[in-house]
Amino acid sequence: MKQLIFALIFSVSFSSYWTQDLSFLRATFDSANVAYSEGRYAEAQAGYEQIVATHLHFDSEFNLGNSFFKQSKLGQSILHFERAKRLDPSNADLENNLLLANARVIDRIETLPTAGIEDLWERMLSPGRFPLWFRLMIGFWTLGFVLLAWRLWQSSVGNRRIAGTLGSSLLVIAAVFIALAYGSSKRINSSQEAIIMVDLANVLSEPSAVASTLFVLHEGTKVRILQKVDEQCEIAIANGNVGWLSTRNLEEI
């Protein structure tokens, strides 16, 4: 009885905390939206930042990118547009705003041609796909075991064969969704790309103070992080060029 009472108290307390948390987030989001609509972009930025500091929220990341763009902070704008893109990679409004922001980036880097498979794979494993893969995983996993359990109660050989085949097939499909969900969850906690946050960054030939400069990059340019050594990271850009940058010059997506 004591354990049941404790469980009920914990459940009620957690539910109350969760409701209060959601109410606070909604109030913060609405307040930031009002500030943005009235042209108080720095105030709106502060509100959205308060949300994304603890939650993955597409609308807040998207609006935060817009707030920075209105303040002519190009690097921060593109950074948060890219973070929003990871949550919803197919949003048309986001794509348009990201194109507009990238048009202001000084660097014009020609992307190496691909077969399109890599882009498709990136979209499939984006953090925004995690809820979908997780729900499908649970659904197929549950249905698969229900069919296998139902098979045990069947006396007909034909029904047992059908239930066994369908149940096994659903579990195989569930395993695929487990892999996709795992890949998406890893993207939530890790980043392999970053945005240049300074006006001009010298890309060096090696992680050394006496290294020669290979090329320069400007604010807003997206790079891929290959490895990190102390305060330096090896980066690659879209055309395949590789070099070293100080971690102070960029921020990971």
Summary of the structure (lengths in Angstrom):
residues: 253
radius of gyration: 24.1
end to end distance: 49.2
largest distance: 79.5
contacts: 734
relative contact order: 0.09
helix: 62%
strand: 14%
